[in-house]
Amino acid sequence: MAWFDLPEDQLRAYRVNTPEPEELDAWWTRHLDQARQAAAPPTYSRYAADAYGPVEVYDVEFSGARGDRIRAWLLRPAAAGPVPVAVTFIGYGGGRGVPYEHLALPAVGVASFVMDTRGQGGNWTVGVTGDPGAGAGPEYPGVMTRGITSPDTYYYTRLYVDAARAVEVAAELPGVDGRRLAVCGTSQGGGLALAAAALCPDRIRVCQANVPFLCDFQRAVGLSPTYPYKEIADFLAQQVDLADAALNTLRYVDCALLARRITADCLISVGLMDEVCPPSTVFAAYHEIPGPKEIAVYPFGVHDLPRVHAERQLRHLCGRL
């Protein structure tokens, strides 16, 4: 790996230059309202009580975009009263995994609500949620170009609505204090944390986005030499007549533009050698966040985090919840 993006002093001055769609807020309100109208009550079933001892684990199903049923885990620590809750989103290709992977937050007294990712979960960790009714049209293998010719049919429109609905459901979970709610994730999960914080600003107190994906698409697609952004570049190399429509769609789900709506206290991380999520795209989102924020910069970091960052996250989270 090498420093391939802007020097750090220029990164700290870089701003996204993609124009925001004029009707962006009304457009997202419409999609969220449609999901709420189609929603059925969530369901909960106790999971493996013999394995997790005092941590109560529940297999949860709730309604996401279009009323589609989305799976999640709830891990609730043993406590005398309502506890804070963190909604966790998963990186590209992965799913909610098994509860064992998510015990860190319950260990410090924070409930963990882990959203499965529709249509993923077949790569590095398992998932169980499909993507019913995916839009028609050509696509590159993966989900980056699924329905990309229109923001109404684009895969990430559905996934962002799922993320916002996960926040709304988590705030009402039994045994949790919905006034003390955080969102967190890494890579795609970090992008979803930013999206959820932007779409549900009144509900989220803390947002932690590690090396976030889905930011400053116009720059990322032309700069990142690797996947998943390269799925879009490969697609447009062949589907040349769809380039304008695809790039317009990406404006609606660009977390560097949505970040202007975030009011949560944010902790962002970036690796200056990260070719998957180029550092300029992470800084683009960071600079647009109007509320309290800090960024952890790792000059030799790639698309990963040093172990010490986990302790920084815990201090940031527990100090604010």
C-alpha angles and dihedrals in degrees: 000000000000141000098276102157132063120314114264095256090055092045089058089056099039118115132186111255100190110120115242117236108257094228097042098122094046090046093054092044089056094051093046092048091051090053093049092050091051094045125119122198116279120254129218132198125179113247129208098333089174091060104044103043113194093004108090111218122195132186103223131194121191139164118266131169113353089000092291111159114248125192126223143165124239115199111185122185121226106264140151095236143012113314131206116264134216121201110214125203125198133236125253116298094011135104136204091289118196124321092249088073092061105049098109097085096045087051089065095042101267122123114232122216108189116194119211114226116239115240094005133079096099099103128051099351130019130258137180106200122101130202103240119197096014111186120268124245139079119313140174114245107276124043104275093096100032106132091346097151092078132030089222092060100033117123095230092054087063093043093051090051089050088053093050091047090049088058092049092049093045091054089061099043117131113260097015134104105234091195089068102056131148135183123211143166147137129247105334086007089055091052090050090050090055091046093049092047089052095047096043103033095152094056104045123079099173133029122189115184117178118201088333123216125205095053128129093355096185091061097035096054091054097040110037111088094198144053144316093032088042089065087072094045091049091048094050092046086069103024093056094157091059097055097099094047093046095049090048090052091053091059090068094057100035107128091203087066097037090050090078087077098054117114098167123109102262136207113188127181130201137181114212091212094049109130094175095059105018112223094238090061091052092049088048090062094039093055092053095056105104098193133071111311147157133191127213108213119199109189094197095034121125125185091315139065133242112249092244089067089071090064091048088054093050092051091048093047099044093042091058102036 
